[in-house]
């Protein structure tokens, strides 16, 4: 079997496979429950990351304040 036949067979299998079709989020239905869940998940992760980064910032600012009081 030559390379062209192998690549064309793989391409045809991936194009016709039902699992390759886009889901509701990728396809663009913003009112679907899957899209709403994805948006809520992204917002949750963003809030968690901002909370952790804020904690680091507060920690370093408190270290700076303590070092200024000692000198």
mmCIF file of the N, C-alpha and C atoms, coordinates in Angstrom:
data_MODEL
# 
_entry.id   MODEL 
# 
loop_
_atom_site.group_PDB 
_atom_site.id 
_atom_site.type_symbol 
_atom_site.label_atom_id 
_atom_site.label_alt_id 
_atom_site.label_comp_id 
_atom_site.label_asym_id 
_atom_site.label_entity_id 
_atom_site.label_seq_id 
_atom_site.pdbx_PDB_ins_code 
_atom_site.Cartn_x 
_atom_site.Cartn_y 
_atom_site.Cartn_z 
_atom_site.occupancy 
_atom_site.B_iso_or_equiv 
_atom_site.pdbx_formal_charge 
_atom_site.auth_seq_id 
_atom_site.auth_comp_id 
_atom_site.auth_asym_id 
_atom_site.auth_atom_id 
_atom_site.pdbx_PDB_model_num 
ATOM 1   N N  . UNK A 1 1  ? 0.851   -1.172 0.000  1.00 0.00 ? 1  UNK A N  1 
ATOM 2   C CA . UNK A 1 1  ? 0.000   0.000  0.000  1.00 0.00 ? 1  UNK A CA 1 
ATOM 3   C C  . UNK A 1 1  ? 0.900   1.240  0.000  1.00 0.00 ? 1  UNK A C  1 
ATOM 4   N N  . UNK A 1 2  ? 0.682   2.115  -0.900 1.00 0.00 ? 2  UNK A N  1 
ATOM 5   C CA . UNK A 1 2  ? 1.543   3.290  -0.974 1.00 0.00 ? 2  UNK A CA 1 
ATOM 6   C C  . UNK A 1 2  ? 1.063   4.381  -0.013 1.00 0.00 ? 2  UNK A C  1 
ATOM 7   N N  . UNK A 1 3  ? 1.858   5.409  0.125  1.00 0.00 ? 3  UNK A N  1 
ATOM 8   C CA . UNK A 1 3  ? 1.609   6.463  1.105  1.00 0.00 ? 3  UNK A CA 1 
ATOM 9   C C  . UNK A 1 3  ? 0.351   7.255  0.773  1.00 0.00 ? 3  UNK A C  1 
ATOM 10  N N  . UNK A 1 4  ? 0.121   7.537  -0.496 1.00 0.00 ? 4  UNK A N  1 
ATOM 11  C CA . UNK A 1 4  ? -1.056  8.296  -0.894 1.00 0.00 ? 4  UNK A CA 1 
ATOM 12  C C  . UNK A 1 4  ? -2.345  7.563  -0.535 1.00 0.00 ? 4  UNK A C  1 
ATOM 13  N N  . UNK A 1 5  ? -2.382  6.280  -0.791 1.00 0.00 ? 5  UNK A N  1 
ATOM 14  C CA . UNK A 1 5  ? -3.576  5.496  -0.472 1.00 0.00 ? 5  UNK A CA 1 
ATOM 15  C C  . UNK A 1 5  ? -3.808  5.449  1.035  1.00 0.00 ? 5  UNK A C  1 
ATOM 16  N N  . UNK A 1 6  ? -2.738  5.323  1.792  1.00 0.00 ? 6  UNK A N  1 
ATOM 17  C CA . UNK A 1 6  ? -2.868  5.279  3.244  1.00 0.00 ? 6  UNK A CA 1 
ATOM 18  C C  . UNK A 1 6  ? -3.378  6.617  3.793  1.00 0.00 ? 6  UNK A C  1 
ATOM 19  N N  . UNK A 1 7  ? -2.801  7.717  3.326  1.00 0.00 ? 7  UNK A N  1 
ATOM 20  C CA . UNK A 1 7  ? -3.235  9.033  3.787  1.00 0.00 ? 7  UNK A CA 1 
ATOM 21  C C  . UNK A 1 7  ? -4.669  9.346  3.369  1.00 0.00 ? 7  UNK A C  1 
ATOM 22  N N  . UNK A 1 8  ? -5.045  8.962  2.151  1.00 0.00 ? 8  UNK A N  1 
ATOM 23  C CA . UNK A 1 8  ? -6.419  9.226  1.718  1.00 0.00 ? 8  UNK A CA 1 
ATOM 24  C C  . UNK A 1 8  ? -7.415  8.371  2.496  1.00 0.00 ? 8  UNK A C  1 
ATOM 25  N N  . UNK A 1 9  ? -7.051  7.154  2.845  1.00 0.00 ? 9  UNK A N  1 
ATOM 26  C CA . UNK A 1 9  ? -7.918  6.302  3.664  1.00 0.00 ? 9  UNK A CA 1 
ATOM 27  C C  . UNK A 1 9  ? -8.100  6.897  5.054  1.00 0.00 ? 9  UNK A C  1 
ATOM 28  N N  . UNK A 1 10 ? -7.024  7.366  5.654  1.00 0.00 ? 10 UNK A N  1 
ATOM 29  C CA . UNK A 1 10 ? -7.104  7.995  6.976  1.00 0.00 ? 10 UNK A CA 1 
ATOM 30  C C  . UNK A 1 10 ? -7.954  9.257  6.907  1.00 0.00 ? 10 UNK A C  1 
ATOM 31  N N  . UNK A 1 11 ? -7.771  10.055 5.876  1.00 0.00 ? 11 UNK A N  1 
ATOM 32  C CA . UNK A 1 11 ? -8.549  11.280 5.715  1.00 0.00 ? 11 UNK A CA 1 
ATOM 33  C C  . UNK A 1 11 ? -10.034 10.980 5.572  1.00 0.00 ? 11 UNK A C  1 
ATOM 34  N N  . UNK A 1 12 ? -10.378 9.993  4.757  1.00 0.00 ? 12 UNK A N  1 
ATOM 35  C CA . UNK A 1 12 ? -11.781 9.642  4.577  1.00 0.00 ? 12 UNK A CA 1 
ATOM 36  C C  . UNK A 1 12 ? -12.404 9.100  5.860  1.00 0.00 ? 12 UNK A C  1 
ATOM 37  N N  . UNK A 1 13 ? -11.652 8.325  6.616  1.00 0.00 ? 13 UNK A N  1 
ATOM 38  C CA . UNK A 1 13 ? -12.170 7.788  7.882  1.00 0.00 ? 13 UNK A CA 1 
ATOM 39  C C  . UNK A 1 13 ? -12.409 8.898  8.895  1.00 0.00 ? 13 UNK A C  1 
ATOM 40  N N  . UNK A 1 14 ? -11.539 9.881  8.929  1.00 0.00 ? 14 UNK A N  1 
ATOM 41  C CA . UNK A 1 14 ? -11.716 10.974 9.894  1.00 0.00 ? 14 UNK A CA 1 
ATOM 42  C C  . UNK A 1 14 ? -12.824 11.928 9.476  1.00 0.00 ? 14 UNK A C  1 
ATOM 43  N N  . UNK A 1 15 ? -13.032 12.119 8.192  1.00 0.00 ? 15 UNK A N  1 
ATOM 44  C CA . UNK A 1 15 ? -14.071 13.037 7.727  1.00 0.00 ? 15 UNK A CA 1 
ATOM 45  C C  . UNK A 1 15 ? -15.456 12.436 7.964  1.00 0.00 ? 15 UNK A C  1 
ATOM 46  N N  . UNK A 1 16 ? -15.602 11.149 7.754  1.00 0.00 ? 16 UNK A N  1 
ATOM 47  C CA . UNK A 1 16 ? -16.909 10.518 7.883  1.00 0.00 ? 16 UNK A CA 1 
ATOM 48  C C  . UNK A 1 16 ? -17.225 10.034 9.290  1.00 0.00 ? 16 UNK A C  1 
ATOM 49  N N  . UNK A 1 17 ? -16.280 10.086 10.186 1.00 0.00 ? 17 UNK A N  1 
ATOM 50  C CA . UNK A 1 17 ? -16.521 9.595  11.546 1.00 0.00 ? 17 UNK A CA 1 
ATOM 51  C C  . UNK A 1 17 ? -17.447 10.551 12.287 1.00 0.00 ? 17 UNK A C  1 
ATOM 52  N N  . UNK A 1 18 ? -18.461 10.047 12.974 1.00 0.00 ? 18 UNK A N  1 
ATOM 53  C CA . UNK A 1 18 ? -19.371 10.947 13.697 1.00 0.00 ? 18 UNK A CA 1 
ATOM 54  C C  . UNK A 1 18 ? -18.710 11.624 14.896 1.00 0.00 ? 18 UNK A C  1 
ATOM 55  N N  . UNK A 1 19 ? -17.658 11.046 15.432 1.00 0.00 ? 19 UNK A N  1 
ATOM 56  C CA . UNK A 1 19 ? -16.997 11.662 16.580 1.00 0.00 ? 19 UNK A CA 1 
ATOM 57  C C  . UNK A 1 19 ? -16.200 12.897 16.192 1.00 0.00 ? 19 UNK A C  1 
ATOM 58  N N  . UNK A 1 20 ? -15.984 13.133 14.916 1.00 0.00 ? 20 UNK A N  1 
ATOM 59  C CA . UNK A 1 20 ? -15.206 14.283 14.467 1.00 0.00 ? 20 UNK A CA 1 
ATOM 60  C C  . UNK A 1 20 ? -16.083 15.529 14.351 1.00 0.00 ? 20 UNK A C  1 
ATOM 61  N N  . UNK A 1 21 ? -17.361 15.343 14.278 1.00 0.00 ? 21 UNK A N  1 
ATOM 62  C CA . UNK A 1 21 ? -18.249 16.489 14.153 1.00 0.00 ? 21 UNK A CA 1 
ATOM 63  C C  . UNK A 1 21 ? -18.167 17.367 15.393 1.00 0.00 ? 21 UNK A C  1 
ATOM 64  N N  . UNK A 1 22 ? -18.362 18.638 15.224 1.00 0.00 ? 22 UNK A N  1 
ATOM 65  C CA . UNK A 1 22 ? -18.206 19.586 16.323 1.00 0.00 ? 22 UNK A CA 1 
ATOM 66  C C  . UNK A 1 22 ? -19.336 19.437 17.336 1.00 0.00 ? 22 UNK A C  1 
ATOM 67  N N  . UNK A 1 23 ? -18.987 19.657 18.585 1.00 0.00 ? 23 UNK A N  1 
ATOM 68  C CA . UNK A 1 23 ? -19.990 19.620 19.648 1.00 0.00 ? 23 UNK A CA 1 
ATOM 69  C C  . UNK A 1 23 ? -20.741 20.949 19.668 1.00 0.00 ? 23 UNK A C  1 
ATOM 70  N N  . UNK A 1 24 ? -21.687 21.084 20.585 1.00 0.00 ? 24 UNK A N  1 
ATOM 71  C CA . UNK A 1 24 ? -22.496 22.304 20.649 1.00 0.00 ? 24 UNK A CA 1 
ATOM 72  C C  . UNK A 1 24 ? -21.649 23.522 20.982 1.00 0.00 ? 24 UNK A C  1 
ATOM 73  N N  . UNK A 1 25 ? -20.593 23.335 21.787 1.00 0.00 ? 25 UNK A N  1 
ATOM 74  C CA . UNK A 1 25 ? -19.735 24.461 22.152 1.00 0.00 ? 25 UNK A CA 1 
ATOM 75  C C  . UNK A 1 25 ? -18.931 24.920 20.944 1.00 0.00 ? 25 UNK A C  1 
ATOM 76  N N  . UNK A 1 26 ? -18.313 23.986 20.247 1.00 0.00 ? 26 UNK A N  1 
ATOM 77  C CA . UNK A 1 26 ? -17.484 24.343 19.100 1.00 0.00 ? 26 UNK A CA 1 
ATOM 78  C C  . UNK A 1 26 ? -18.334 24.784 17.915 1.00 0.00 ? 26 UNK A C  1 
ATOM 79  N N  . UNK A 1 27 ? -19.503 24.227 17.784 1.00 0.00 ? 27 UNK A N  1 
ATOM 80  C CA . UNK A 1 27 ? -20.353 24.541 16.631 1.00 0.00 ? 27 UNK A CA 1 
ATOM 81  C C  . UNK A 1 27 ? -20.956 25.927 16.741 1.00 0.00 ? 27 UNK A C  1 
ATOM 82  N N  . UNK A 1 28 ? -21.146 26.427 17.965 1.00 0.00 ? 28 UNK A N  1 
ATOM 83  C CA . UNK A 1 28 ? -21.578 27.794 18.121 1.00 0.00 ? 28 UNK A CA 1 
ATOM 84  C C  . UNK A 1 28 ? -22.965 28.001 18.682 1.00 0.00 ? 28 UNK A C  1 
ATOM 85  N N  . UNK A 1 29 ? -23.507 27.052 19.437 1.00 0.00 ? 29 UNK A N  1 
ATOM 86  C CA . UNK A 1 29 ? -24.813 27.237 20.061 1.00 0.00 ? 29 UNK A CA 1 
ATOM 87  C C  . UNK A 1 29 ? -24.602 27.734 21.489 1.00 0.00 ? 29 UNK A C  1 
ATOM 88  N N  . UNK A 1 30 ? -24.641 29.032 21.720 1.00 0.00 ? 30 UNK A N  1 
ATOM 89  C CA . UNK A 1 30 ? -24.338 29.556 23.057 1.00 0.00 ? 30 UNK A CA 1 
ATOM 90  C C  . UNK A 1 30 ? -25.431 29.290 24.089 1.00 0.00 ? 30 UNK A C  1 
ATOM 91  N N  . UNK A 1 31 ? -26.602 28.834 23.649 1.00 0.00 ? 31 UNK A N  1 
ATOM 92  C CA . UNK A 1 31 ? -27.679 28.579 24.602 1.00 0.00 ? 31 UNK A CA 1 
ATOM 93  C C  . UNK A 1 31 ? -27.729 27.137 25.075 1.00 0.00 ? 31 UNK A C  1 
ATOM 94  N N  . UNK A 1 32 ? -26.869 26.291 24.563 1.00 0.00 ? 32 UNK A N  1 
ATOM 95  C CA . UNK A 1 32 ? -26.899 24.886 24.977 1.00 0.00 ? 32 UNK A CA 1 
ATOM 96  C C  . UNK A 1 32 ? -26.352 24.737 26.392 1.00 0.00 ? 32 UNK A C  1 
ATOM 97  N N  . UNK A 1 33 ? -26.810 23.732 27.115 1.00 0.00 ? 33 UNK A N  1 
ATOM 98  C CA . UNK A 1 33 ? -26.306 23.524 28.479 1.00 0.00 ? 33 UNK A CA 1 
ATOM 99  C C  . UNK A 1 33 ? -24.804 23.246 28.518 1.00 0.00 ? 33 UNK A C  1 
ATOM 100 N N  . UNK A 1 34 ? -24.284 22.607 27.483 1.00 0.00 ? 34 UNK A N  1 
ATOM 101 C CA . UNK A 1 34 ? -22.848 22.327 27.451 1.00 0.00 ? 34 UNK A CA 1 
ATOM 102 C C  . UNK A 1 34 ? -22.046 23.620 27.342 1.00 0.00 ? 34 UNK A C  1 
ATOM 103 N N  . UNK A 1 35 ? -22.503 24.552 26.541 1.00 0.00 ? 35 UNK A N  1 
ATOM 104 C CA . UNK A 1 35 ? -21.800 25.832 26.396 1.00 0.00 ? 35 UNK A CA 1 
ATOM 105 C C  . UNK A 1 35 ? -21.891 26.644 27.679 1.00 0.00 ? 35 UNK A C  1 
ATOM 106 N N  . UNK A 1 36 ? -23.044 26.612 28.338 1.00 0.00 ? 36 UNK A N  1 
ATOM 107 C CA . UNK A 1 36 ? -23.189 27.337 29.601 1.00 0.00 ? 36 UNK A CA 1 
ATOM 108 C C  . UNK A 1 36 ? -22.293 26.725 30.676 1.00 0.00 ? 36 UNK A C  1 
ATOM 109 N N  . UNK A 1 37 ? -22.201 25.396 30.698 1.00 0.00 ? 37 UNK A N  1 
ATOM 110 C CA . UNK A 1 37 ? -21.321 24.729 31.656 1.00 0.00 ? 37 UNK A CA 1 
ATOM 111 C C  . UNK A 1 37 ? -19.864 25.045 31.410 1.00 0.00 ? 37 UNK A C  1 
ATOM 112 N N  . UNK A 1 38 ? -19.474 25.100 30.138 1.00 0.00 ? 38 UNK A N  1 
ATOM 113 C CA . UNK A 1 38 ? -18.093 25.441 29.798 1.00 0.00 ? 38 UNK A CA 1 
ATOM 114 C C  . UNK A 1 38 ? -17.773 26.869 30.225 1.00 0.00 ? 38 UNK A C  1 
ATOM 115 N N  . UNK A 1 39 ? -18.686 27.778 29.988 1.00 0.00 ? 39 UNK A N  1 
ATOM 116 C CA . UNK A 1 39 ? -18.464 29.176 30.399 1.00 0.00 ? 39 UNK A CA 1 
ATOM 117 C C  . UNK A 1 39 ? -18.361 29.296 31.912 1.00 0.00 ? 39 UNK A C  1 
ATOM 118 N N  . UNK A 1 40 ? -19.215 28.586 32.650 1.00 0.00 ? 40 UNK A N  1 
ATOM 119 C CA . UNK A 1 40 ? -19.158 28.627 34.106 1.00 0.00 ? 40 UNK A CA 1 
ATOM 120 C C  . UNK A 1 40 ? -17.858 28.011 34.615 1.00 0.00 ? 40 UNK A C  1 
ATOM 121 N N  . UNK A 1 41 ? -17.402 26.930 33.977 1.00 0.00 ? 41 UNK A N  1 
ATOM 122 C CA . UNK A 1 41 ? -16.136 26.318 34.367 1.00 0.00 ? 41 UNK A CA 1 
ATOM 123 C C  . UNK A 1 41 ? -14.954 27.239 34.146 1.00 0.00 ? 41 UNK A C  1 
ATOM 124 N N  . UNK A 1 42 ? -14.949 27.933 33.022 1.00 0.00 ? 42 UNK A N  1 
ATOM 125 C CA . UNK A 1 42 ? -13.855 28.873 32.752 1.00 0.00 ? 42 UNK A CA 1 
ATOM 126 C C  . UNK A 1 42 ? -13.869 30.028 33.742 1.00 0.00 ? 42 UNK A C  1 
ATOM 127 N N  . UNK A 1 43 ? -15.044 30.517 34.078 1.00 0.00 ? 43 UNK A N  1 
ATOM 128 C CA . UNK A 1 43 ? -15.155 31.599 35.049 1.00 0.00 ? 43 UNK A CA 1 
ATOM 129 C C  . UNK A 1 43 ? -14.677 31.139 36.430 1.00 0.00 ? 43 UNK A C  1 
ATOM 130 N N  . UNK A 1 44 ? -15.037 29.921 36.807 1.00 0.00 ? 44 UNK A N  1 
ATOM 131 C CA . UNK A 1 44 ? -14.605 29.382 38.096 1.00 0.00 ? 44 UNK A CA 1 
ATOM 132 C C  . UNK A 1 44 ? -13.090 29.262 38.165 1.00 0.00 ? 44 UNK A C  1 
ATOM 133 N N  . UNK A 1 45 ? -12.489 28.734 37.117 1.00 0.00 ? 45 UNK A N  1 
ATOM 134 C CA . UNK A 1 45 ? -11.032 28.610 37.106 1.00 0.00 ? 45 UNK A CA 1 
ATOM 135 C C  . UNK A 1 45 ? -10.356 29.979 37.129 1.00 0.00 ? 45 UNK A C  1 
ATOM 136 N N  . UNK A 1 46 ? -10.928 30.951 36.439 1.00 0.00 ? 46 UNK A N  1 
ATOM 137 C CA . UNK A 1 46 ? -10.365 32.298 36.442 1.00 0.00 ? 46 UNK A CA 1 
ATOM 138 C C  . UNK A 1 46 ? -10.419 32.908 37.839 1.00 0.00 ? 46 UNK A C  1 
ATOM 139 N N  . UNK A 1 47 ? -11.528 32.716 38.540 1.00 0.00 ? 47 UNK A N  1 
ATOM 140 C CA . UNK A 1 47 ? -11.654 33.253 39.894 1.00 0.00 ? 47 UNK A CA 1 
ATOM 141 C C  . UNK A 1 47 ? -10.651 32.586 40.827 1.00 0.00 ? 47 UNK A C  1 
ATOM 142 N N  . UNK A 1 48 ? -10.483 31.277 40.707 1.00 0.00 ? 48 UNK A N  1 
ATOM 143 C CA . UNK A 1 48 ? -9.530  30.564 41.564 1.00 0.00 ? 48 UNK A CA 1 
ATOM 144 C C  . UNK A 1 48 ? -8.107  31.048 41.313 1.00 0.00 ? 48 UNK A C  1 
ATOM 145 N N  . UNK A 1 49 ? -7.738  31.204 40.045 1.00 0.00 ? 49 UNK A N  1 
ATOM 146 C CA . UNK A 1 49 ? -6.387  31.667 39.713 1.00 0.00 ? 49 UNK A CA 1 
ATOM 147 C C  . UNK A 1 49 ? -6.166  33.082 40.243 1.00 0.00 ? 49 UNK A C  1 
ATOM 148 N N  . UNK A 1 50 ? -7.153  33.952 40.088 1.00 0.00 ? 50 UNK A N  1 
ATOM 149 C CA . UNK A 1 50 ? -7.005  35.319 40.594 1.00 0.00 ? 50 UNK A CA 1 
ATOM 150 C C  . UNK A 1 50 ? -6.901  35.342 42.118 1.00 0.00 ? 50 UNK A C  1 
ATOM 151 N N  . UNK A 1 51 ? -7.630  34.474 42.795 1.00 0.00 ? 51 UNK A N  1 
ATOM 152 C CA . UNK A 1 51 ? -7.558  34.397 44.245 1.00 0.00 ? 51 UNK A CA 1 
ATOM 153 C C  . UNK A 1 51 ? -6.164  33.957 44.700 1.00 0.00 ? 51 UNK A C  1 
ATOM 154 N N  . UNK A 1 52 ? -5.597  32.957 44.031 1.00 0.00 ? 52 UNK A N  1 
ATOM 155 C CA . UNK A 1 52 ? -4.251  32.481 44.382 1.00 0.00 ? 52 UNK A CA 1 
ATOM 156 C C  . UNK A 1 52 ? -3.205  33.554 44.086 1.00 0.00 ? 52 UNK A C  1 
ATOM 157 N N  . UNK A 1 53 ? -3.300  34.208 42.941 1.00 0.00 ? 53 UNK A N  1 
ATOM 158 C CA . UNK A 1 53 ? -2.353  35.270 42.614 1.00 0.00 ? 53 UNK A CA 1 
ATOM 159 C C  . UNK A 1 53 ? -2.480  36.448 43.572 1.00 0.00 ? 53 UNK A C  1 
ATOM 160 N N  . UNK A 1 54 ? -3.692  36.772 43.964 1.00 0.00 ? 54 UNK A N  1 
ATOM 161 C CA . UNK A 1 54 ? -3.888  37.822 44.959 1.00 0.00 ? 54 UNK A CA 1 
ATOM 162 C C  . UNK A 1 54 ? -3.270  37.454 46.301 1.00 0.00 ? 54 UNK A C  1 
ATOM 163 N N  . UNK A 1 55 ? -3.350  36.180 46.669 1.00 0.00 ? 55 UNK A N  1 
ATOM 164 C CA . UNK A 1 55 ? -2.716  35.714 47.903 1.00 0.00 ? 55 UNK A CA 1 
ATOM 165 C C  . UNK A 1 55 ? -1.207  35.851 47.855 1.00 0.00 ? 55 UNK A C  1 
ATOM 166 N N  . UNK A 1 56 ? -0.617  35.506 46.712 1.00 0.00 ? 56 UNK A N  1 
ATOM 167 C CA . UNK A 1 56 ? 0.829   35.686 46.558 1.00 0.00 ? 56 UNK A CA 1 
ATOM 168 C C  . UNK A 1 56 ? 1.202   37.161 46.652 1.00 0.00 ? 56 UNK A C  1 
ATOM 169 N N  . UNK A 1 57 ? 0.429   38.006 45.977 1.00 0.00 ? 57 UNK A N  1 
ATOM 170 C CA . UNK A 1 57 ? 0.715   39.441 46.028 1.00 0.00 ? 57 UNK A CA 1 
ATOM 171 C C  . UNK A 1 57 ? 0.604   39.989 47.434 1.00 0.00 ? 57 UNK A C  1 
ATOM 172 N N  . UNK A 1 58 ? -0.430  39.596 48.169 1.00 0.00 ? 58 UNK A N  1 
ATOM 173 C CA . UNK A 1 58 ? -0.592  40.055 49.542 1.00 0.00 ? 58 UNK A CA 1 
ATOM 174 C C  . UNK A 1 58 ? 0.556   39.558 50.419 1.00 0.00 ? 58 UNK A C  1 
ATOM 175 N N  . UNK A 1 59 ? 0.997   38.326 50.208 1.00 0.00 ? 59 UNK A N  1 
ATOM 176 C CA . UNK A 1 59 ? 2.101   37.767 50.974 1.00 0.00 ? 59 UNK A CA 1 
ATOM 177 C C  . UNK A 1 59 ? 3.383   38.576 50.755 1.00 0.00 ? 59 UNK A C  1 
ATOM 178 N N  . UNK A 1 60 ? 3.688   38.882 49.499 1.00 0.00 ? 60 UNK A N  1 
ATOM 179 C CA . UNK A 1 60 ? 4.913   39.632 49.220 1.00 0.00 ? 60 UNK A CA 1 
ATOM 180 C C  . UNK A 1 60 ? 4.815   41.084 49.706 1.00 0.00 ? 60 UNK A C  1 
ATOM 181 N N  . UNK A 1 61 ? 3.639   41.683 49.623 1.00 0.00 ? 61 UNK A N  1 
ATOM 182 C CA . UNK A 1 61 ? 3.476   43.027 50.161 1.00 0.00 ? 61 UNK A CA 1 
ATOM 183 C C  . UNK A 1 61 ? 3.621   43.045 51.679 1.00 0.00 ? 61 UNK A C  1 
ATOM 184 N N  . UNK A 1 62 ? 3.117   42.017 52.344 1.00 0.00 ? 62 UNK A N  1 
ATOM 185 C CA . UNK A 1 62 ? 3.278   41.968 53.802 1.00 0.00 ? 62 UNK A CA 1 
ATOM 186 C C  . UNK A 1 62 ? 4.740   41.732 54.177 1.00 0.00 ? 62 UNK A C  1 
ATOM 187 N N  . UNK A 1 63 ? 5.457   40.949 53.387 1.00 0.00 ? 63 UNK A N  1 
ATOM 188 C CA . UNK A 1 63 ? 6.894   40.788 53.637 1.00 0.00 ? 63 UNK A CA 1 
ATOM 189 C C  . UNK A 1 63 ? 7.625   42.111 53.464 1.00 0.00 ? 63 UNK A C  1 
ATOM 190 N N  . UNK A 1 64 ? 7.232   42.882 52.457 1.00 0.00 ? 64 UNK A N  1 
ATOM 191 C CA . UNK A 1 64 ? 7.866   44.186 52.220 1.00 0.00 ? 64 UNK A CA 1 
ATOM 192 C C  . UNK A 1 64 ? 7.590   45.138 53.374 1.00 0.00 ? 64 UNK A C  1 
ATOM 193 N N  . UNK A 1 65 ? 6.337   45.147 53.839 1.00 0.00 ? 65 UNK A N  1 
ATOM 194 C CA . UNK A 1 65 ? 6.001   46.018 54.968 1.00 0.00 ? 65 UNK A CA 1 
ATOM 195 C C  . UNK A 1 65 ? 6.767   45.640 56.223 1.00 0.00 ? 65 UNK A C  1 
ATOM 196 N N  . UNK A 1 66 ? 6.902   44.354 56.477 1.00 0.00 ? 66 UNK A N  1 
ATOM 197 C CA . UNK A 1 66 ? 7.655   43.902 57.647 1.00 0.00 ? 66 UNK A CA 1 
ATOM 198 C C  . UNK A 1 66 ? 9.125   44.264 57.553 1.00 0.00 ? 66 UNK A C  1 
ATOM 199 N N  . UNK A 1 67 ? 9.685   44.137 56.356 1.00 0.00 ? 67 UNK A N  1 
ATOM 200 C CA . UNK A 1 67 ? 11.101  44.472 56.193 1.00 0.00 ? 67 UNK A CA 1 
ATOM 201 C C  . UNK A 1 67 ? 11.337  45.977 56.349 1.00 0.00 ? 67 UNK A C  1 
ATOM 202 N N  . UNK A 1 68 ? 10.383  46.805 55.947 1.00 0.00 ? 68 UNK A N  1 
ATOM 203 C CA . UNK A 1 68 ? 10.535  48.258 56.130 1.00 0.00 ? 68 UNK A CA 1 
ATOM 204 C C  . UNK A 1 68 ? 10.408  48.653 57.585 1.00 0.00 ? 68 UNK A C  1 
ATOM 205 N N  . UNK A 1 69 ? 9.611   47.914 58.352 1.00 0.00 ? 69 UNK A N  1 
ATOM 206 C CA . UNK A 1 69 ? 9.471   48.225 59.770 1.00 0.00 ? 69 UNK A CA 1 
ATOM 207 C C  . UNK A 1 69 ? 10.713  47.832 60.568 1.00 0.00 ? 69 UNK A C  1 
ATOM 208 N N  . UNK A 1 70 ? 11.412  46.804 60.122 1.00 0.00 ? 70 UNK A N  1 
ATOM 209 C CA . UNK A 1 70 ? 12.612  46.340 60.826 1.00 0.00 ? 70 UNK A CA 1 
ATOM 210 C C  . UNK A 1 70 ? 13.798  47.268 60.637 1.00 0.00 ? 70 UNK A C  1 
ATOM 211 N N  . UNK A 1 71 ? 13.829  47.986 59.533 1.00 0.00 ? 71 UNK A N  1 
ATOM 212 C CA . UNK A 1 71 ? 15.012  48.828 59.253 1.00 0.00 ? 71 UNK A CA 1 
ATOM 213 C C  . UNK A 1 71 ? 14.764  50.219 59.640 1.00 0.00 ? 71 UNK A C  1 
# 
